[in-house]
Amino acid sequence: MQFLDQAKIFLKSGNGGNGCISFRREKYVEFGGPDGGSGGKGGDIIFECSPNLNTLIDFRYKQHFKAKKGEDGSGKNCNGAKGKDIIIKVPIGTQIISDLDKKTILQDLTNPYQKFIFMKGGKGGFGNNHFKSSKQQAPKKANPGIEGQEIWVWLRLKILADIGIIGLPNAGKSSLLSALTNAKPKIGDYPYTTLTPQLGIIRNFEQEIIISDIPGLIKDAHKGIGIGTRFLGHVERCKALIHVIDVTNKSPVASFKIVTKELEEYGYNLINKKQIVIINKIDLVNKDILQKTLQKIKKYSNMKVYSCSASNKIGLKDITENLFDLLNNEKNVNKNKDEKWLP
């Protein structure tokens, strides 16, 4: 299935039905009085968060969503039927963003089966029966239905994962995801093999970790270069990050600085997320080069640094154990914070 993380769509709620002007006409009933019914309410636009979806690809083929108009009122005090609602299903983690500035978040869908009315349909107009009174016993007026709302919006998907894998292009992130999880991403010996986020799951008895491989970042990614802002957006919700560095890189520290700077410049507290650093492709260098690289990265980053060969599946056990410990510690910290506020 193709992955699509943003789409522009048009939404219109239904118009309200018109009220009816009608008078009761029966044999032997000379002055039957008004009996015009009111129009029905227009259909609503409803969003529903579906855990069975993981992409916005469906919105590539359908961009316009218009709810049905309410039916008009009729005689004999018959009110019009309500217009049919439209329910739009989106993946967990979808944001609805205003098309005016492409920044204002109108709604953020993060809970499975979350459902809400985004746009209400127009109210139906009153029939002439509504306007009768002691002073006006035969009103000859009715209201038209109120028009529904219409708007263009952007849907933007930000993946919900426990761990996000970041690094420069061709650092071996996809290979690491494949080695750690059940995912089968496209792997190639060239930059930008991964063009969309990929997900995988590590299971340990009843525990599981969802890991997302983010396409490689480059310098000035936070400015949108190489659509980097879209890539960085996918790690906003991650609890921790894996920073992958290619040990064969001429300057591993420089590559670490580039990605770290992008996290800092992008904002949204990405730089303060817990991180572990993994030196990858250790099967391609000798021990002396590996030790020098490890020492340089440890000295500069002040983080836990691991080494592995994702392609040969060397050193993965320690990494997996650390990831479970990292998330368990995070859960305990959050639990303690919550307990402080308990009565």
N, C-alpha and C positions, 0 to 999 in steps of 0.2 A: 504494500500500500504506500502511495506517495504521501510525503509529509508536507503539510502547509501550516505555517504558524501565524499567518495573518490574512485577513480578507476584508473587503469593503462591501457592505450590503445596504440595501434600501428597505426601510420599514414603514408601513402605513397601517394604522389601526382603522377599523371599519367606521363608516359614517353611520350616524343614527338614522332610523327610519322616520318618515314624515308622519305627522298627525293627520287625522282624517276629519273632514267636515261631513257630517251625515245626520239625518233626522229620522226618527222612527216613523214608519209609514205602515199602518195596518188598517184593515177594514173596521169601521166603527170607532177608530181612534183618530179624532180630528187633529189634536195637538199632542203628538207623541213625544216631542222634546228631542234634544240632541242626543245622539248615541254614537258619535265618532270616537273610535279608539286611538290610543297613543302609539307612536312608532316604537319599534324595538331598538334596544341598545346595539351599537356596533361591536364587532368582535375585537377582542384584546390581542396584543402581541405578548406572548409569554415565552420566557427562556427557561430551559430545564438543563441542569448539569448532569450529563450521562457518563458514568464510569466506563462504559463500553466503547467510548470514542477516544481517540488519541491524536487526531489531526483535524484541521479545518478544510480538508480537501473537498468536502461536499459543497462548500460555498463557492468553489471555482465554477461550478456548473449551474448554480442558481443563486442569483444575487438579489432578487426582488421578492419581498414577502408582504402580501396585502391581505388583511383580514376582511371578512365578508361584511357587507352593509346590513344593518338591521332592517327587517321588513316594515313596510308602511302599515299604519293602522287601518282599520276598515270599519264599516258600519256594524250595528248591533253590539257596540262596545267591545269589539275584538281588537285587542292590542297586537302589534306586530311581534314576530318572533325575534329573539336575539341573534345577531350575526355570529357566525362560527368563529371561534378563536383560532389563532395560529400558534402552535407550540414549536419552538425552535430548539433543537437539542444541540448542545455544544460540549466539548471535552472539559474535564476538571482542569481548572487553572486558566480559564478563558476570561479575558477582560473585555468589557465593552467600552470603547473609547470614542469621544466626540470627534466628528469629522471636521469641526471648525478649526481646532488647533492641534488635533492629533495627539494631545497630551492629557486632557481631562478624562479621568476614569469615571464613567457613569455607573458601572457596576463591576464587581470582581467576584467571579464564581469559583469557589474553592471547596465546596462541600458536595459530596455525592448526592444526587437526586434533588439538589437545591432547585427550587422553582419559584419564580416571582413574575409578577405582571410588570413588564417594562413600559408598555404604552396602553392606556385604556381607550376603549372605543368611545365614539361620540354618543351622547345621550339621545334617546328618541324624542321627537317632538310631541307635544300634547295634542290630543284630539279636541274637538269642540265640546265634548262632554265634560272635559276638565274645567271649562270656563263658565259653566252655568252657575247661576246664583239667584237669589231672590229678586235681585234687580235686573239681571240679564238672564232670562229664562230660555232664550233661543239664540245663543251666540253663534255667529257665522265666521269664526276664526279658528285657526289651528296653527301650531308651530311646525316649522320644518325641523328635520333632525340636525343635530350639531355634527359638523364634520370631524372626522378622526384626525389624529396627529400623523405627521410624516417626517422622516429624518433619515439622513445617511449616517452610518456609524462604521467604525472599524472594529473588527474582532481580532484580538491578539492573544495568542496562546503562550503562556509561560509554564513550562513543564514543572510538575510537582515531583521532585526526586529528593532522596536523602543526601546523596553525594553527587557532586558535579565534577567531571574531569575536564581540566583546563590545561592549556599549554600552547606552544607555537605549532604551526602546521608541520606535519610529518614527524611529530615527537613520539608517535606510537600509541596514541590515546585509544584508537579503535582496537588495536591489538590487545591492549591492556583490558579494555572492556570485554572483549571476546574471551580472554583468558580467565577473567575473574567471574564472569556471569554466563548465562545461557544465551546471550545475544549473539547474533551473527551479522555484524556490520560489514560494510564493504571495506576491504583492507587493500592498500596498494602502496608501493614504494615511491610515492610522489605527493607533493603538497596538495591540500584540499581534496583528498579522497572522500572525506566526510563533508557533505554540504548541508546536512540537516542533523539536528540532535537525535541521538540513538539511545534507547533505554535497555537496561539489563537488570537482572535480579540475582543477588547472592542469597542463598538460603542456608540457615544453620538451625536445624530442628524447627522450632516454632517461630524463630526470628527470621526476618528477611530485610534486605537493604536494596532499595531501588537506586541504581546508578545511571547517570546520564552523561554521555560523551558529547561534549560541545565542539562544534567545528573550530579549527585552529584560529587563534587570535593573532593579529598582526599589530604593528605600531599604529597608533591613532585609531584603534578599533572603537574606543569610546566616542569618537566623533562620527562614527558610522562608516569608516573606511572598511571595505570588504564586508558590508552589512554587519559590522561588529557589534553594534548596539543591540541588534536582534539576538545575536548569539549570547551576549552578556546578560540579556534579559532572562534567559532560561536558567541562569544560576542564582537569580535573586531569591528564589524560594528554597534553595538547597540549604541543608543544615551544616554541611561541611564541604570542603573542596579537596580534590587530589590534583596537585600541580605536577605534571609530567615533564621531565627534561630529557632530551636526547643526549646521552653521554658522548656521542660522536660529534656533537656540536663544537665548533671551534672555541666558543666562549659560553659555557653553560651558565655562568653567573650573569652575563649580559642578557641571555634569553630569559632568565628568571626575573631580571629587573624589568624587562619589557612588559611581560604579562602582569607583574605586580603593579606597575604604573597604570596599566589599563584598568585594573580592578579599582585602584584608588581614584582615578579620574572619572570613572563611570559613576561612582557614588553608590547610593542605596546600601551602604554598610557592607559592601562585598569584601573590602579589604580586611574587615574585622572578623570575618567568618573563620572558623577553625580550618586549618590546612595541614595536610601532610605532603611532603615532597617525595616524588619517586624518580630516581635516576633509572632510565630505561635503556635497553639495548646493551646491557653489560657484556653480552657474549661477543661483542664486536671490538672490545678493547682489552688491554692487559690489566693486571691487578694494580700496577703502579698508577696508571692513568685514572683508574676507577677510584682509588684511595684519595688521590689529589682532588678529584672532582667532588667527592663526598665531603672532604674537609673544607673546601671553598664554599660549597653551598650551605653547610652547617654553620660556618662562621658568619656568613652574610645573612642568612634567613632566620637563624635562631629557632628553627622548627625541627620536627622529627623528619629525618631523611632516610628513605629506604632505597634499596637497589634491586633491580629485577631484570629479567629478560622475558618480556611478555610472549614473544614468539616461541621461546623454548620452555616457557612456564617454570622459570627459575625464580625463587624468592617470593612466591605469591602467598604462601601460607602465613608468613608474618604480617603481610599487608592486610590480608583478610581478617585476621584476629584483631589487628589494631583498629580496623574500621568498625567492627562490632563493639569494641571497648569504647571507641570515640563516641558513637551514637548512644550507647548505654549511659555513659557519663553525662552526655547532653540531656538525656531524659531525666536523670536524677537531679541535675541542676534546676531544670524547669519545674520538677515536682516540688523541690524544696522552696522555690520562689512562690509557687502557688500555695503551699502550706502556711507560709507566713501571713497570708491574707485570710486564712480560715478563722472563724470565730472561736 
